[in-house]
Amino acid sequence: METSVLIVEDEPAIQELIAYTCESSGMEVRRASNVAEARKMLEAKIPDIILLDWMLPDCSGLEWLKEIRKGEFYRRIPVIMVTARSLEDDKVVGLDKGADDYVVKPFSPKELVARIKAVIRRHGEEETKKETLQCGDLVINPEDFEVTIGNKRVNLSVVEFKILSLFAKHPGRVYSRQQIIDNVWGYAADIDERTVDVHMLRLRKQLAATSMADFIETVRGLGYRAAKQTQDA
């Protein structure tokens, strides 16, 4: 079955390049030049993945991404930001708001295809592993993207949720920053290790006022792990 791709890009030349790249790899392509067109296409058919530009004429791609992640029927669609915004802070914001990967223009067509396949593969694996996780007072419900600690809901970004789930699945296991990147964003992701530290800091701030404040430990020279004292008996 062909992978269906929705391309949301307002620059005709870039849109054509992305479409040609995807079609040459056997993917089914639909195109939108703005968010209004993309919304209509999404209502008509849900794609396997969305390739989304940040700077669009009628609405920021980032704002539409936030809208997608709040939607009951669309929130699980994988999204790759394909944008000229190359600053590290831009990448952090894009990923934090729910992008599954972040590709900077100009890009390698072969790499873009590899990123698409990696994100779809990872998404498929995640969909088959939606079981509730529990570590002490921490309960993670992957199906509803919900985290509770002591029956109180904790609001996390998509990236924070994925990182927390990774540690909850393997309490006590030490993960290097690169291993966190590989597990959360995928092996093809162009993510700086400092980006991991930014997300870890944000996640710890979210946990700070809860009984799981010490859940994540820094292992000097190695990376991070779930604190041993929070493991289930």
Backbone hydrogen bonds, N-H to C=O, Kabsch-Sander energy under -0.5 kcal/mol:
donor,donor_aa,acceptor,acceptor_aa,energy
5,V,28,E,-3.4
6,L,49,I,-2.2
7,I,5,V,-0.6
7,I,30,R,-2.9
8,V,6,L,-0.5
8,V,51,L,-3.0
9,E,7,I,-0.6
9,E,32,A,-2.3
15,Q,11,E,-2.9
16,E,12,P,-2.5
17,L,13,A,-2.0
18,I,14,I,-2.6
19,A,15,Q,-2.5
20,Y,16,E,-2.8
21,T,17,L,-2.4
22,C,18,I,-2.4
23,E,19,A,-3.0
24,S,20,Y,-2.4
25,S,21,T,-0.6
25,S,22,C,-0.9
26,G,23,E,-1.7
27,M,22,C,-2.2
28,E,3,T,-2.6
29,V,27,M,-0.5
30,R,5,V,-2.3
32,A,7,I,-2.6
38,A,34,N,-1.9
39,R,35,V,-2.7
40,K,36,A,-1.6
41,M,37,E,-2.1
42,L,38,A,-2.3
43,E,39,R,-2.1
44,A,40,K,-1.6
45,K,41,M,-2.2
48,D,4,S,-1.5
49,I,4,S,-1.3
50,I,78,P,-2.3
51,L,6,L,-2.7
52,L,50,I,-0.6
52,L,80,I,-2.6
53,D,8,V,-2.3
56,L,54,W,-0.9
61,G,54,W,-3.8
64,W,60,S,-2.0
65,L,61,G,-2.2
66,K,62,L,-2.0
67,E,63,E,-1.7
68,I,64,W,-2.6
69,R,65,L,-2.3
70,K,66,K,-0.8
70,K,67,E,-0.6
71,G,67,E,-0.8
71,G,68,I,-1.0
75,R,71,G,-1.6
77,I,74,Y,-2.1
80,I,50,I,-2.8
81,M,79,V,-0.5
81,M,101,D,-2.2
82,V,52,L,-2.5
83,T,81,M,-0.5
83,T,103,V,-2.3
86,S,84,A,-0.8
91,K,87,L,-1.9
92,V,88,E,-2.5
93,V,89,D,-2.4
94,G,90,D,-2.8
95,L,91,K,-2.6
96,D,92,V,-2.5
97,K,93,V,-1.9
98,G,95,L,-1.1
99,A,94,G,-2.1
100,D,79,V,-3.1
101,D,79,V,-1.1
103,V,81,M,-3.6
105,K,83,T,-2.5
112,L,108,S,-2.5
113,V,109,P,-2.1
114,A,110,K,-2.1
115,R,111,E,-2.7
116,I,112,L,-2.5
117,K,113,V,-2.5
118,A,114,A,-2.3
119,V,115,R,-2.7
120,I,116,I,-2.4
121,R,117,K,-2.5
122,R,118,A,-2.6
123,H,119,V,-2.6
124,G,120,I,-2.3
125,E,121,R,-2.0
126,E,122,R,-2.2
127,E,123,H,-2.1
128,T,124,G,-1.0
129,K,126,E,-1.2
130,K,127,E,-0.5
131,E,129,K,-1.7
133,L,140,I,-2.6
135,C,138,L,-2.3
138,L,135,C,-2.3
139,V,148,T,-2.8
140,I,133,L,-3.0
141,N,139,V,-0.5
141,N,146,E,-3.2
144,D,141,N,-0.5
145,F,141,N,-0.7
146,E,141,N,-2.1
147,V,154,V,-0.5
148,T,139,V,-2.6
149,I,152,K,-2.7
150,G,137,D,-1.8
152,K,149,I,-1.2
154,V,147,V,-3.1
156,L,154,V,-0.7
158,V,96,D,-0.7
161,F,157,S,-2.5
162,K,158,V,-2.2
163,I,159,V,-2.4
164,L,160,E,-2.7
165,S,161,F,-2.3
166,L,162,K,-2.0
167,F,163,I,-1.9
168,A,164,L,-2.3
169,K,165,S,-1.9
170,H,166,L,-0.9
172,G,226,A,-0.7
173,R,170,H,-1.8
175,Y,224,Y,-3.4
180,I,176,S,-2.0
181,I,177,R,-2.2
182,D,178,Q,-2.5
183,N,179,Q,-2.1
184,V,180,I,-2.6
185,W,181,I,-2.4
186,G,181,I,-1.6
189,A,186,G,-1.4
191,I,189,A,-1.2
195,T,192,D,-1.3
196,V,192,D,-0.8
197,D,193,E,-1.3
198,V,194,R,-1.8
199,H,195,T,-2.0
200,M,196,V,-2.6
201,L,197,D,-2.3
202,R,198,V,-2.0
203,L,199,H,-2.6
204,R,200,M,-2.4
205,K,201,L,-1.8
206,Q,202,R,-1.7
207,L,203,L,-1.6
208,A,204,R,-1.2
210,T,207,L,-2.1
213,A,210,T,-1.2
215,F,212,M,-2.1
217,E,215,F,-0.6
217,E,225,R,-3.2
219,V,217,E,-0.5
219,V,223,G,-3.0
220,R,218,T,-0.8
222,L,219,V,-2.7
223,G,219,V,-2.4
224,Y,175,Y,-2.6
225,R,217,E,-1.9
227,A,215,F,-4.5
230,T,227,A,-1.6
231,Q,228,K,-1.7
